Amino acid sequence: MHDDRQLIEERLRRALRERIRPAIYGAAVPLDIQVWHAPGEPVSPAEALAATYEPAEIGLPWGPAWGTAWFKFSGQVPAEWAGSEIEAVIDLGFSGGPGFSAEGLIHTTSGVPLKGLHPRQTYAPLSILGPDGTAASPGDRIEFYVEGAANPEIPLDNAYAKVDIGAKRGETPIYQLARADLAVFNAEVWDLILDLEALDGLQQQLTPQEPRRREILRALSRALDALDYENVAGTAADARAQLTDVLSRPAHASAHQLSAVGHAHIDSAWLWPLRETRRKVARTVSNVATLAQEYPELVFAFSQAQQHAWVKDNYPEVWERLKKAVADGTIVPVGGMWVESDTNLPGGEALARQFVHGKKFFLDEYGIDTQEVWLPDSFGYTAALPQLVKLSGSKWFLTQKISWNKENKFPHHTFWWEGLDGTRVFTHFPPIDTYNSDLSGRELAHAQRNFAENGAATHSLVPFGYGDGGGGPTREFVATARRVANLESSPRVTIESPTEFFTAAEDEYHDHAPVWSGELYLEIHRATYTSQAKTKQGNRRSEHLLREAELWSAAAVVAGKLDAYPYEDLDRIWKAVLLNQFHDILPGSSISWVHREAEATYAKLAEELNGIIATAQQALAGSGDAQIVFNAAPHTRSGVAGLGAGIAVGEGQAVSVENGVLDNGVIRVTIDERGLITSLYDVEAGREVIAPGAAGNLLQLHVDTPNHWDAWDVDSFYKNNVRDVTEVDSVDFSTVEGVATVVVKRSFNRSNVTQTLRLRPGAKRVDIETTMDWHEAEKFLKAAYPVDVHADRSASETQFGHIFRPTHQNTSWDAAKFEIAAHRWVHVGEPGYGVAVVNDSTYGHDINRTAREDGGTTTTIRTSLIRAPRFPDPKTDQGVHTVNHALVVGAGIPEAVEEGYRINLPERVVTGADGVEPLVAIDNGNVIVEALKLADDQSGDVVVRLYESTGGRSRATVAPSFGVASATEVDLLERHLADRDLTDGAVSLELRPFQILTLRFKRS
């Protein structure tokens, strides 16, 4: 037989494009159109329906960027169409893909949302176009409204282009109304298209020699032969009959089993503002609820409790539909987090609260205790997550993003993920390599071939549907799932819930699944540790202000000096902070609008939290003229106990400044004429810290032009182009209030940097405040600290502990970690000696070592200060920024932990009379209190969350300063896990390395 594959395939393409798809709709009549252009931000349906509408017609320009237009459509359904399927077809002028172009939401005449519109879903069935969303019939007159959102089209095919879509409303309309008809829907034609596409997609994945491929091609050819192009609707059934045999053959017994889960990966903000996501969520939920009426087998996984809450707060009718869909099992809450947050950057307590607030919402509103953590798109996953997942009461984890790795292919798809404390969680990484599948033959075949566990396991999961607010699954996707459910040469596809998938996968593979230990480092998007510095700074500050607000409010209530704990305010503030930890906000990869709002939110929250803190501290301090120092850090400093308050005491001899040398008797720091640290001598250890011939606090400016994804990526070649910023405008030495101070001013390119270096009495650290007036483009500024330490690995603080990463590049896995994330500190050390760099608001670092000619090793710690990417915010980080670091010498891990808290929790001084005994005292400095608060159920119980910080076993006694009736160990949601014995009112603990433990004390 001659090879005519190409001939048939090209024939099919043209037939679909020019003959068959245009025949989906037959007879049509135009709808009458009226429009109201909303003058500002979106308004409620009630306000929109009360507006004055103007006559309009097809071709109407509407919608300046980010604008809204409300359309009123009306018409008479032709009586002669009785017996036909009838739909309204609305094209708002869609141009891009779903989620990245204009969108619409259909409303009844009373303002009830019905169904979303987007470029791949332009219809509304007659069954929802009657009064109040009921069915209309031929002969009826219909009337409905569409809220059109003029979201600008986004050039994702050129994601490194310099475009600014972050401004608010534009002036010029960017869309034109393209279609508004009532039309006869030719279901047989539509079914034929899906038959053809399913079979064509399958045959393209088979080798030319396979009989199955040739059989499908012959069948496709016969179907086209049976089709009359002048009467496609009338002959579609004949064409479909030619495909019946090849579509009905069952899958092979060994076929891979795919659990298909409807999904709409809705970024809570990204290339659109938060307010638009609220509307995207309403459109998507409306779509799913409507689609399920026709396809009852649909299961839709809906993550992010915040998005559920938006529906509840803003769309009461959609909320009722959502609750019913959840009760029916159509919509399945998943994830158990407030948002799909970044996991590299949120602090430990904040990441715990993601689970607390997320799971609590689902429990309170639906009575559902979610079991799977659903994070398909975050930019790497902290090794702290498995323990937090377990402590939240969940047991499964799903991600997709690791398929984006640039250097190394991740070796597993179903595995046990072991966290830094040893906790394991059953994890799945869908081999289909997308969280927006269309269930095409190409994708299904890829999932089957790509599955790393083939031969040992048979199940994987596929999330299908348009994402990014694109509306989720369409009827085409669900109908395709029916066709490929049991199809020869294809995997078996079953629409089912994530719980059903995980249960089957774990039952099959529980005892044999491989183990991955440590973080899931993403080998791309490393610049998200640095982009949008003010957003990151606002997050860090908010986390620590919340710690203080809870600590001091709890202390004041327990002491009887404050009437009420601010439960509602703290709950609201936490949720605002958690929202901004979404994986395109905190990482700095959203449009400028999003980050402007985030910065304004952080400023407002800081003012409010400082007010809560001040109220509690003044109540605790009382009236008087003494200077009471409040220490919210977990360690004693200035003679004041951690978590307590009192009168400060001096910590060392006076400092001296002479001939460029700062000396406090503990360390001596030499600053040269360039303002660089050329010597840092540890007096106690008798050791020079700065590597020979090197200089510390060296600013280094890199050209930063990643190949793709500007705000997200820094590529390794950035290191090839570096400039040492050593020129100075001035270097001034002084002593300010007993602190040795050096102020260094520099100018370069279009930017200025002022650094203030401080050496305090008794300190084994140099504090460095850096203020940058930054006006660069595509540049990356770092500060380098080359130290004379032989370290083959570095330690980086992560949530509730730290992880080690290599300083060498022995393997491609090592080399890929050329930029790493750390929280408050990084540490390098050799046996007996170490150095740490701590910070108050930065996350990106790189740490490398080089061999010197003298035989020694220089380990260089570099902190990433600021970047200047072009997309999606061309003005990223332009302006003034201030960050703080400290170089800590002679430091082990405990000292790094302590100094990390110190720089992030500065002492507060309140004029009053009384000190404050800590609510709890812990007799082991390695055991850290991360949160101290009153219980969420408003019982008045005191909750203490603590963890082992060094990576070793630790024993500790937790002694409350208040009367205790009982003590229990609880999970993150403060639910009972185990009773704890009290001895003299205290609890004795034995913690494994990095163990997180939450105690709940009932007050007597």
Stockholm file with secondary structure:
# STOCKHOLM 1.0

chainA/1-1004         MHDDRQLIEERLRRALRERIRPAIYGAAVPLDIQVWHAPGEPVSPAEALAATYEPAEIGLPWGPAWGTAWFKFSGQVPAEWAGSEIEAVIDLGFSGGPGFSAEGLIHTTSGVPLKGLHPRQTYAPLSILGPDGTAASPGDRIEFYVEGAANPEIPLDNAYAKVDIGAKRGETPIYQLARADLAVFNAEVWDLILDLEALDGLQQQLTPQEPRRREILRALSRALDALDYENVAGTAADARAQLTDVLSRPAHASAHQLSAVGHAHIDSAWLWPLRETRRKVARTVSNVATLAQEYPELVFAFSQAQQHAWVKDNYPEVWERLKKAVADGTIVPVGGMWVESDTNLPGGEALARQFVHGKKFFLDEYGIDTQEVWLPDSFGYTAALPQLVKLSGSKWFLTQKISWNKENKFPHHTFWWEGLDGTRVFTHFPPIDTYNSDLSGRELAHAQRNFAENGAATHSLVPFGYGDGGGGPTREFVATARRVANLESSPRVTIESPTEFFTAAEDEYHDHAPVWSGELYLEIHRATYTSQAKTKQGNRRSEHLLREAELWSAAAVVAGKLDAYPYEDLDRIWKAVLLNQFHDILPGSSISWVHREAEATYAKLAEELNGIIATAQQALAGSGDAQIVFNAAPHTRSGVAGLGAGIAVGEGQAVSVENGVLDNGVIRVTIDERGLITSLYDVEAGREVIAPGAAGNLLQLHVDTPNHWDAWDVDSFYKNNVRDVTEVDSVDFSTVEGVATVVVKRSFNRSNVTQTLRLRPGAKRVDIETTMDWHEAEKFLKAAYPVDVHADRSASETQFGHIFRPTHQNTSWDAAKFEIAAHRWVHVGEPGYGVAVVNDSTYGHDINRTAREDGGTTTTIRTSLIRAPRFPDPKTDQGVHTVNHALVVGAGIPEAVEEGYRINLPERVVTGADGVEPLVAIDNGNVIVEALKLADDQSGDVVVRLYESTGGRSRATVAPSFGVASATEVDLLERHLADRDLTDGAVSLELRPFQILTLRFKRS
#=GR chainA/1-1004 SS CCCCHHHHHHHHHHIIIIIIGGGSEEEEEECEEEEEEESSSCCCHHHHHTSCCEEECTTCEEEETTCEEEEEEEEECCGGGTTSEEEEEEECCCCSCTTSSCEEEEECTTCCEEEEEBTTBCEEEGGGCSGGGCCCCTTCEEEEEEEEECCCCCCGGGTTSCCCCCSSCCSSEEEECCEEEEEEECHHHHHHHHHHHHHHHHHTTSCTTCHHHHHHHHHHHHHHHTCCTTSHHHHHHHHHHTTHHHHHCCCCTTCCEEEEEEECCCCSSSSSCHHHHHHHHHHHHHHHHHHHHHCTTCCEEECCHHHHHHHHHHCHHHHHHHHHHHHHTSEEECSCSSSCBCSSSSCHHHHHHHHHHHHHHHHHHHCCCCCEEECTTCSCBCTTHHHHHHHTTCCEEECCGGGGCSSCCCSCSEEEEECTTSCEEEEECCTTCCSSBCCCHHHHHHHHHHCTTBTTBCEEEEEESBCTTSCBCCHHHHHHHHHTTTCTTSCEEEECCHHHHHHHHHHHHTTTCCEEESCBCCSSCGGGGTSSHHHHHHHHHHHHHHHHHHHHHHHHHHTTSCSCCCHHHHHHHHHHHHHTTBTTTTTSCSCHHHHHHHHHHHHHHHHHHHHHHHHHHHHHHCSSSEEEEEECSSSCBTTBCTTEEECCCCCSCCCEEETTEEECSSEEEEECTTSCEEEEEETTTTEECBCTTCCBSEEEEEECCCSSCTTTCCCGGGGGSEEEECCCSEEEEEEETTEEEEEEEEEETTEEEEEEEEECTTCSEEEEEEEEEECCSSEEEEEEEEESCCCSEEEEEETTEEEEEESSCSSHHHHHCSSEECSSEEEEEETTEEEEEEESSCCEEEEEEEECTTSCEEEEEEEEEEECCCSSCTTTTCEEEEEEEEEEESCCHHHHHHHHHHHHSCCEEEEESCCBCCSEEESCTTEEEEEEEECTTSSCCEEEEEEECSSSCEEEEEEESSCEEEEEEECTTCCEEEEECCBTTBEEEEECTTCEEEEEEEEC
#=GC SS_cons          CCCCHHHHHHHHHHIIIIIIGGGSEEEEEECEEEEEEESSSCCCHHHHHTSCCEEECTTCEEEETTCEEEEEEEEECCGGGTTSEEEEEEECCCCSCTTSSCEEEEECTTCCEEEEEBTTBCEEEGGGCSGGGCCCCTTCEEEEEEEEECCCCCCGGGTTSCCCCCSSCCSSEEEECCEEEEEEECHHHHHHHHHHHHHHHHHTTSCTTCHHHHHHHHHHHHHHHTCCTTSHHHHHHHHHHTTHHHHHCCCCTTCCEEEEEEECCCCSSSSSCHHHHHHHHHHHHHHHHHHHHHCTTCCEEECCHHHHHHHHHHCHHHHHHHHHHHHHTSEEECSCSSSCBCSSSSCHHHHHHHHHHHHHHHHHHHCCCCCEEECTTCSCBCTTHHHHHHHTTCCEEECCGGGGCSSCCCSCSEEEEECTTSCEEEEECCTTCCSSBCCCHHHHHHHHHHCTTBTTBCEEEEEESBCTTSCBCCHHHHHHHHHTTTCTTSCEEEECCHHHHHHHHHHHHTTTCCEEESCBCCSSCGGGGTSSHHHHHHHHHHHHHHHHHHHHHHHHHHTTSCSCCCHHHHHHHHHHHHHTTBTTTTTSCSCHHHHHHHHHHHHHHHHHHHHHHHHHHHHHHCSSSEEEEEECSSSCBTTBCTTEEECCCCCSCCCEEETTEEECSSEEEEECTTSCEEEEEETTTTEECBCTTCCBSEEEEEECCCSSCTTTCCCGGGGGSEEEECCCSEEEEEEETTEEEEEEEEEETTEEEEEEEEECTTCSEEEEEEEEEECCSSEEEEEEEEESCCCSEEEEEETTEEEEEESSCSSHHHHHCSSEECSSEEEEEETTEEEEEEESSCCEEEEEEEECTTSCEEEEEEEEEEECCCSSCTTTTCEEEEEEEEEEESCCHHHHHHHHHHHHSCCEEEEESCCBCCSEEESCTTEEEEEEEECTTSSCCEEEEEEECSSSCEEEEEEESSCEEEEEEECTTCCEEEEECCBTTBEEEEECTTCEEEEEEEEC
//
